[in-house]
Amino acid sequence: MKTWTEEHFTELSWHDNHVYGLKLFAGEHGAGQLMLDLDHILEWRKADAGTFRFLIAPAILAFKGVSDLKIDLDYKVAGAALTPFSIQAITRTLEERERYLAKLWNISVNWPEGEISFEATGFEQRLTGEAILSDQMWLKRSA
C-alpha cells in the first residue's frame, strides 16, 4: 500500500520515523494543513546478533483541517546540532465540543525532546519513493 488515511490509524506506527521538513498551508475558516516530510519505517526486520534492519520509504504525512497548532521542540536544552527530529508516537483522542466531536492529535518527539499538538479532521500519508532496506532508521538525504 502506498497511501494511508485516518481509517488506517490503528495499523500505523511512526515510532523512530525521522522528520526532515514541516510545512504549513492556510485554509478556510482559520484551519489549514500541516505536512511532514519523513522517512517512514515500514518494517523492522531482525538481523544477526539481536540487531535490526529497517525497510524505509520517504513519505509525506499531511493532516487536514488543522487548528490550535502548538510546536514545542527544544534543540537548545539538548545541546544538539540541528538535525531532523525523531517521532516517538502519534496519538489521537476525541473530545466532545458544543457542536462537534474534535479530533486532537499529539506527535511526541523523542529527539530532541518535545511535542507537536493540534486539532485536525484527519490525515493522508503517501509514499514518495521506493522502500529501501537500511541498517539505520533513516535514509541518506542530500541537501
Backbone torsions as a table, in degrees:
resi	resn	phi	psi	omega
1	MET	NA	135.4	-179.4
2	LYS	-109.2	-8.9	178.4
3	THR	-136.4	136.0	176.8
4	TRP	-127.0	152.4	175.9
5	THR	-127.9	-175.5	-177.4
6	GLU	-57.8	-28.9	179.8
7	GLU	-66.0	-15.0	177.5
8	HIS	-98.3	6.1	-172.1
9	PHE	-50.8	-46.3	-176.3
10	THR	-70.3	-15.6	179.5
11	GLU	-88.9	-14.0	-172.5
12	LEU	-100.3	151.2	171.4
13	SER	-136.4	138.1	176.9
14	TRP	-113.2	14.7	-177.8
15	HIS	-58.3	126.1	179.0
16	ASP	68.0	13.9	172.3
17	ASN	-71.3	134.7	179.7
18	HIS	-95.2	135.0	-177.2
19	VAL	-106.7	122.6	-176.5
20	TYR	-99.8	-22.7	-177.6
21	GLY	-153.0	151.7	179.4
22	LEU	-136.4	125.0	-179.7
23	LYS	-125.9	144.1	176.7
24	LEU	-119.9	136.0	177.6
25	PHE	-127.2	132.8	177.7
26	ALA	-71.2	149.1	178.2
27	GLY	-137.3	-162.8	-178.5
28	GLU	-81.2	148.8	172.9
29	HIS	57.7	33.1	176.0
30	GLY	83.2	-5.9	177.4
31	ALA	-97.1	159.0	-179.3
32	GLY	-147.7	-152.2	-179.1
33	GLN	-128.7	138.5	175.8
34	LEU	-115.1	121.1	-179.5
35	MET	-117.5	133.5	176.4
36	LEU	-115.3	128.8	174.8
37	ASP	-95.1	114.2	-172.9
38	LEU	-139.5	166.0	169.5
39	ASP	-97.6	111.9	-176.8
40	HIS	-93.5	121.0	177.6
41	ILE	-79.3	111.4	-179.4
42	LEU	-80.7	-31.8	-174.9
43	GLU	-158.6	138.2	171.6
44	TRP	-99.8	123.1	-179.4
45	ARG	-114.7	128.0	177.0
46	LYS	-66.3	136.1	178.0
47	ALA	-118.3	-163.3	-179.5
48	ASP	-66.6	151.7	171.8
49	ALA	53.6	37.1	175.1
50	GLY	74.5	11.3	177.4
51	THR	-90.8	174.6	-179.6
52	PHE	-128.1	155.5	166.4
53	ARG	-119.0	158.3	-171.5
54	PHE	-128.9	130.1	173.2
55	LEU	-91.0	113.0	-169.8
56	ILE	-127.7	142.8	174.0
57	ALA	-136.2	144.3	173.7
58	PRO	-66.8	145.6	-176.5
59	ALA	-150.6	161.0	170.7
60	ILE	-116.4	125.2	175.1
61	LEU	-108.6	113.2	-175.1
62	ALA	-117.1	118.6	174.7
63	PHE	-94.0	136.8	-178.5
64	LYS	-113.5	157.6	-179.0
65	GLY	62.3	40.3	-174.5
66	VAL	-82.3	134.7	172.7
67	SER	-145.6	170.6	177.1
68	ASP	54.2	41.2	-178.3
69	LEU	-72.2	131.7	173.8
70	LYS	-133.0	125.1	179.6
71	ILE	-116.8	123.4	-178.5
72	ASP	-133.9	89.4	177.2
73	LEU	-123.4	124.9	-174.0
74	ASP	-116.7	91.5	176.7
75	TYR	-75.0	-26.2	-176.5
76	LYS	-66.5	-49.0	-178.8
77	VAL	-62.4	-38.3	-179.1
78	ALA	-70.8	-17.3	-176.8
79	GLY	64.2	32.3	-173.3
80	ALA	-99.5	152.9	170.7
81	ALA	-69.8	157.4	178.7
82	LEU	-74.5	106.2	-178.9
83	THR	-132.9	168.3	173.9
84	PRO	-56.4	144.0	177.3
85	PHE	-89.6	158.9	-174.6
86	SER	-115.5	130.4	-177.6
87	ILE	-81.0	135.2	171.2
88	GLN	-84.5	-51.3	-179.0
89	ALA	-165.6	160.3	170.8
90	ILE	-120.7	124.7	179.5
91	THR	-119.6	156.9	179.1
92	ARG	-134.1	132.4	174.2
93	THR	-127.8	154.1	178.3
94	LEU	-107.8	137.8	-179.1
95	GLU	-135.0	125.4	179.8
96	GLU	-70.5	125.8	176.0
97	ARG	-112.4	174.2	-175.9
98	GLU	-58.8	-38.8	-175.3
99	ARG	-121.6	1.1	-177.4
100	TYR	-163.9	169.5	175.7
101	LEU	-98.8	112.5	-177.3
102	ALA	-82.4	141.6	173.7
103	LYS	-106.0	112.1	-178.7
104	LEU	-101.7	131.2	-176.1
105	TRP	-116.8	145.0	175.9
106	ASN	-137.1	124.6	174.4
107	ILE	-106.5	104.0	177.2
108	SER	-84.3	137.4	-174.4
109	VAL	-111.9	131.3	180.0
110	ASN	-96.7	-16.6	173.4
111	TRP	-150.9	122.5	-15.5
112	PRO	-68.7	172.9	-178.1
113	GLU	-60.9	140.4	176.5
114	GLY	161.0	-169.1	178.9
115	GLU	-162.0	159.4	173.4
116	ILE	-126.6	125.7	-179.3
117	SER	-130.1	151.2	-176.6
118	PHE	-172.8	169.5	170.0
119	GLU	-104.6	140.1	178.2
120	ALA	-153.1	154.6	-179.8
121	THR	-82.7	-19.7	179.8
122	GLY	168.3	-170.0	179.9
123	PHE	-149.9	165.0	168.8
124	GLU	-137.8	134.8	174.0
125	GLN	-121.6	131.6	177.7
126	ARG	-134.6	142.0	176.6
127	LEU	-74.5	141.8	-179.1
128	THR	-113.2	3.5	179.8
129	GLY	-162.2	177.4	-179.2
130	GLU	-76.1	150.6	176.8
131	ALA	-74.1	142.5	-179.6
132	ILE	-129.8	139.1	176.1
133	LEU	-85.4	125.2	-173.6
134	SER	-134.5	152.8	173.5
135	ASP	-81.1	-18.9	177.8
136	GLN	-103.1	165.9	179.6
137	MET	-87.6	17.2	-179.3
138	TRP	-147.7	164.2	177.4
139	LEU	-101.0	151.7	174.7
140	LYS	-72.3	129.8	179.5
141	ARG	-122.9	143.9	174.9
142	SER	-97.2	151.6	-176.9
143	ALA	-72.1	NA	NA
